[in-house]
Amino acid sequence: MSIKNVASIGEFGLIDIIKTRFINLNNNDNIIAGIGDDSFCFKYGNKNICITKDMLIEDVHFKRHWISPQELGEKSIEVNVSDIGAMGNVRPRYALIGLGLPPKTSESFFTKLYKGFKKACDKYEMIIVGGDLVKADKIIISVMIVGVGEGKVTKRSGAEAGDLIGVTNTFGDAGAGLNLLYKYGAKHKYNKNELGLISKQNNPKARLKEAWKVAKYLTSLTDASDGLYISVDLLTKHSGKGAEIYMDKIPISSNLKKIFKENQKQLNFALFGSEDYELVFTVPNSKSVLLKKLVPHISYIGKIDASKKIKYFYNDKEQKIKYLGYKHF
């Protein structure tokens, strides 16, 4: 009998093991969103308390010579705020920061890193309230954020057949920026368009204000931390639905088009490149025009159906899609 390892099970398979074997949320009426959503949320009085936790590991999520310590600190906060934003009308309030640092890490690196943490927290009117410091072989950043909201929490589940699938801004820049860094390194003389792609990788921005504006109209919501392809898969699976995606409607930035001119390359970055941190959501067709008025940079890229399958089309022709994105294991 062969023994499975975590690489053969995969990230989402491991999450399924945790959910089915070790977590029992039954008979707890206070829990609104449990394991498997962007944040854990529970009801406390008339408030919704949402908690999220994410990690950035050196040489897995970043390389030290590709990003400044202040940028790294800001990014660590932004990616967690993005998960809070993916729950809808929730305000991030408190941050706890765990750090694993090699003993020879300079004091300058440490203070600049914390300058980045504080700058991002100040932007969202959050307070750093605690954390932990330990010795490690490589830099490990573990951030937990507590958010507070009222009214409806928008989860990954809830999409209905006939809903439109919408996104904010453009897709693929962060993955393309990472591609450039791997190819040329940090000391290469990049042009303006290439720097735009790298900035999306190193300086992501949570779409918190956009989420606040549209959340009450949505049926499901997530943020595109693992790429558009994974985001659509999550919304459909959690909702028990299927979808049709029109790839020619996926918004692509001018920076990506100018640097990677091949159409297929652009689409691969858009579908499988991670860390764009844009919103991916479903909304009833009757509310789609209103959402565009509230957030003009929304695009509609497909629709939900009852098939429990996801079909991809380009110029009305169905395409065979194979996942080409990053896998943690």
N, C-alpha and C positions, 0 to 999 in steps of 0.2 A: 504494500500500500504506500503510495507516494505521499509525502508531506508537503502541503502547500506552504509557500512563503508569501510575504506581504506583496512582493512584486507581482506575483501571479494573481492575487486577489484584487489589487488596485485600490486607489483612494476611496472611491465611492462604494466599492465592495466592503471595505473595512468599516465604513460608516454604517452600512447595512447590518454588519455583524453586531456593532455596538447597539444599534436601535433594536434589533430583534432579540438579542441575548441578554443585554445588561441594563436596558433602560425600560422602566415601567411608568408611564405617565397616566395610566388609567386612573379614573376616580379622583383626578385633581382638577377641579373646575377652574382654578386660578390660572392654569397654564394656557396661553394663547398660541404660542408657536414653540415647538420643541426642537429636538435635534434634527438636523437636516435642512433647516431654513437658514437664512442669512444671519439671524440673531435669535437667541432664546428670549421669549417675552412672556411675562406673567402679569396678572392683574393685581394691583395693590390699592385698595380703596377704589377711587374713580380714576386712578392713573394706570398707564401701561408702563412697566419697567422692562426695558430691553437691554440685553447684555451680549456682547460679542467679544471674541478673542481670536487674534491672528498672530502668526509668527513670520519673521523674515530671518532667513539663515544665510550667512555668508557662503558664497560659492554655490548656493542653490537659488536664492532669490536675487542676489546682487553680488558684484565683485567690488572690493573696496576702492580700487583705482578707477572705477567707472562712474562713481557717484560721490559727491562731497558728503562729509559727515552731517552737515546741516540738512542737505537734501534728503539724506537717509532718514534722519529724525522726522522730518515733515512727512515723508512718504509713509512711514510706519503708522503715523496717526491717520493720515488721509484714507488709507486702505481699510482701516477699521471703521472710520466714520462712514465710509461707503456702505458697509454692511448695516450700520444703523439706519442710514438713509433708505436702504432697500426694504425697510419695514414700514415706510410711509411717513405718517405724521409723528415723528419721534425726534426729540432734540438730544444730542449727545451732551452729557453733563460732567462726567468724571472719567479720568483715565488712570489706570494702574499699569506701570511699565516694568517688565522683567528684563534684565540684561545679563547675558553671558559674555564675558570679555576675556580675551587672552591677557595674561599678566603684563605683557610688554606694550599693551595699548597705551598711547600717550594721553596725558591729561588734556592736551589740546583737542584730540579727537573726541574724548568723552564730553568736554564742555560744549563743543560745537554740535555734537549729536543731541545733547539736551537742549541746546538753543533751538534746534529744529523741532524737537518735541514741543517745547513751549510756544514757539511761533505758531505752529499748527493748532495747538490747543487754544491759544488766545483768539485765533481766527474764529473758532466755533464757541467761544466763551465757555470753554471747559477748564476744569481744574485737575492738575496731576495730584492724586491723593495717596499714592503709595506704589509698591512694587517690590522688586527683589534684585539683588546683585550677586552673581556667582562667577567663579572662574570657569573658563571654557577654552577649548582649543581654537574655536572660531567665534566670530561675533554672532550672537543669538539675540534677537529682539522679539519679545513677546508682549503684546499690548492687549489689555482688556479695557473696553469702554462700556460705561453704563449710561443708557439713555432713558429719557422720560417723555411720555406722550399721552395724548388723550384721544378718545374716539376709536376709530377703526384702525387695527393693525393689518397691513397688507402683506399677505404671505405669498409663497411660491405657488400654493394651491389656490384654486378658485376660478381658473379660466373656463369659459364656456364656449361651446361650438358657436361659431359666428363672430366671436371677438376678433379684433384686429391685434396684430403683434406690432408693438411700437418700440422705438429705441431713441435715445438722445444722441446728438452729435454724430461723430464718425467712428468707424471701427478699423483696426489694423495698425494704427500708428505705433502703439507701444511695442507690439511684436516686431514691427519693422525696425524700430529703434534698437531693440535688443539684437536683432540680426546684424545691424551695422556695427554695434559694439563688439560682437563676437568676431566679425570679419576684419575690422580695421583697428580695434582697440581705442583707448581713450585719447591718445596723443595725436591721432589723425586730424588733419585739417578738414573739417566738415563744412559743407556749404549751408546756407540758411535753411533749405528744405530738410536736409539731413538732421540738422540741429533741432528742427521742429519735431521730427520723429523721436529723437533721443529724449527730448524734453517730456514727451508723453509717457515715456518709460520711467524716467527718473523723477518727474514732478507731476504725478497724477493728481486730479482734483475730484473729490467726492461730489456727486450731483445731489447734494442735500436740499438746496433750495428748490430745484426742479421737482424733487420727490414731494416736498411739502405742497407745492402748487397743484399737483395732479393726483395725489394718492387717493383721495376720496372717490375718484371716478374709476379707479382701476379694479380689475378682478384678480390680478396676480402681478407680482413684481419681484425682480431680483437685480443684482448688479453683475456686470460682466467681468468678474475677476478672472475667470478661467476661459474666457473667450465666448463669442456669440453662439457658436455651435453648442457648447455645453449649457449655456444659459437657456436656449430654446428647449433643449432636452430636459432640463430641470423643471421648467414651467409646465411642459406637457406631461411629464411623468407624475409630478406631484398633483396635477389636476385630473389625471386619468384621461387625457385627451391626446389628439394628434395635431398636426399642423402642415400647412403648405408655406414654404419660404420662397420668395422671389429674389434670387440673388442679385439681379440687375437693379433692385431697389435698395440694396444695402448701401448706406452712405459711406463714401470713400473720400478722404481729404485730398486737397490739391498737393500737399507735401508727398503723400504716398504715391499719387499718380505720377508726379514728376520724377521721383527717384526710382520707383519700380514700375516701369511702363507696361509690362506684360499684364494683361487683364487677369489671367489665372493666378498670377503671383499676388496681385492686389486682393483678390477674393480669398486666397489661402490665408493671408495675414488677417483679413477681416473676420473670417470664420474661426480660425484656430489660434491666432495670436492672442495671448492672454494679457491681463493687466490694463485694459482700457478703462475699466471702472465706470462705464456708462450704464444707464438704466435700461433694462429690457423688461417689457411689461405687456399685459393684455388689457384691452379696453373694449367695451361695447361700441359697435359701429356708430351708434347714435351720439356718442360723446367724443368721437375722433376729431371733429372740426373744432370743438371747444378746446381740447387739449392743445391743438396747434396754435390757437390764439394765446393760450396761457404760456406755452413754451414753443416758440417758433422753430427751434432747431430739432423738433421731433420728426422722425420719418416712420412710415408704416411699411414693413417689409414682408408681411404675410398675414395669414389668418388661422385661427384655431378651428379644428374639425373634430369629429367624434371617432376618427379612425384608429387612434392610438399608435399611429405611425407618423413619421416626419418625412415629407417629400420636398425635395429641392428642385426648383425650376430656374432656368436661365433662358430668357427670350421665349417663354412659354413651353420650353422643352425640358422634360424631366431629366435630372442629372443624377448620376451615381456618385455619392459622396462617401469618402473614407476619412475617418478622423486622423488628422495629421498634427494634432497639438501636443503640448507637453504633458507627460505623465509623471507624477511624483515617484512612482515605484516601478 
